[in-house]
């Protein structure tokens, strides 16, 4: 939610500046907005399909990037790393 909110604020700041590009070339703002829309739609195709799959309830249930590519995966679990046990407020360990 935070990233989406930040992106919307940045887009609101940059949009009037892009509209001023019509002084350089008339259809340039349309090309920029259209190109960014096509880019966003193309990147959405890289997202993994989650329909019909159960949601993760615990950190152990997380996928850790098994279905993402190496280029777009920032949180990929490295081999040989262990998650430390965390005490929850009810005394249960993860």
C-alpha positions as CSV (number, residue, x, y, z in Angstrom):
1,X,0.0,0.0,0.0
2,X,2.8,2.4,0.8
3,X,4.6,1.9,-2.5
4,X,1.3,2.4,-4.4
5,X,0.6,5.6,-2.4
6,X,4.1,6.9,-3.0
7,X,3.9,6.2,-6.7
8,X,0.5,8.0,-7.0
9,X,2.0,11.1,-5.3
10,X,5.0,11.1,-7.6
11,X,2.8,10.6,-10.6
12,X,0.7,13.6,-9.5
13,X,3.8,15.7,-9.3
14,X,5.3,14.6,-12.6
15,X,2.1,14.6,-14.7
16,X,1.9,18.4,-15.2
17,X,5.6,18.4,-16.2
18,X,5.0,15.8,-18.8
19,X,2.0,17.8,-20.2
20,X,4.4,20.7,-20.7
21,X,6.4,18.5,-23.1
22,X,3.8,19.5,-25.8
23,X,5.9,22.6,-26.4
24,X,8.7,20.4,-27.7
25,X,6.6,18.0,-29.8
26,X,2.8,18.0,-29.8
27,X,2.0,14.3,-29.3
28,X,4.9,13.7,-27.0
29,X,2.8,13.7,-23.8
30,X,0.5,11.1,-25.3
31,X,3.4,9.0,-26.4
32,X,4.9,9.1,-22.8
33,X,1.6,8.3,-21.1
34,X,0.8,5.5,-23.6
35,X,4.3,4.1,-23.5
36,X,4.2,4.0,-19.7
37,X,0.8,2.3,-19.8
38,X,2.0,-0.4,-22.2
39,X,5.1,-0.9,-20.0
40,X,3.0,-1.3,-16.9
41,X,0.7,-3.8,-18.6
42,X,3.7,-5.8,-19.9
43,X,5.3,-6.0,-16.5
44,X,2.0,-7.2,-15.0
45,X,2.3,-10.3,-17.2
46,X,5.4,-11.3,-15.2
47,X,3.5,-11.5,-11.9
48,X,2.8,-15.1,-10.8
49,X,-0.8,-16.5,-11.0
50,X,-2.4,-16.7,-7.5
51,X,-5.9,-17.7,-8.4
52,X,-7.1,-20.7,-6.3
53,X,-3.9,-20.9,-4.2
54,X,-4.1,-20.6,-0.4
55,X,-2.8,-17.4,1.2
56,X,0.3,-17.7,3.4
57,X,-0.5,-17.6,7.1
58,X,3.0,-18.0,8.5
59,X,6.5,-17.1,7.3
60,X,7.2,-20.8,6.6
61,X,4.3,-20.7,4.1
62,X,6.0,-18.0,2.0
63,X,7.2,-18.9,-1.5
64,X,10.4,-16.8,-1.3
65,X,10.6,-16.3,-5.0
66,X,10.3,-19.8,-6.5
67,X,8.2,-18.5,-9.3
68,X,10.0,-15.2,-10.1
69,X,12.9,-14.6,-12.4
70,X,16.3,-13.6,-11.1
71,X,16.1,-10.2,-12.6
72,X,12.9,-9.1,-10.8
73,X,13.3,-11.1,-7.6
74,X,14.7,-9.1,-4.7
75,X,13.6,-11.3,-1.8
76,X,14.8,-14.6,-3.2
77,X,15.8,-17.0,-0.4
78,X,19.4,-17.9,-0.5
79,X,20.5,-21.5,-0.2
80,X,21.8,-22.5,3.2
81,X,20.1,-19.7,5.2
82,X,17.9,-20.5,8.1
83,X,15.2,-18.3,9.5
84,X,15.7,-17.9,13.3
85,X,12.9,-19.0,15.5
86,X,10.8,-16.0,16.7
87,X,8.9,-16.1,19.9
88,X,5.3,-14.9,19.5
89,X,3.3,-13.3,22.2
90,X,1.4,-16.6,22.8
91,X,4.7,-18.5,23.4
92,X,4.6,-20.4,20.0
93,X,7.7,-20.5,17.9
94,X,7.7,-20.1,14.1
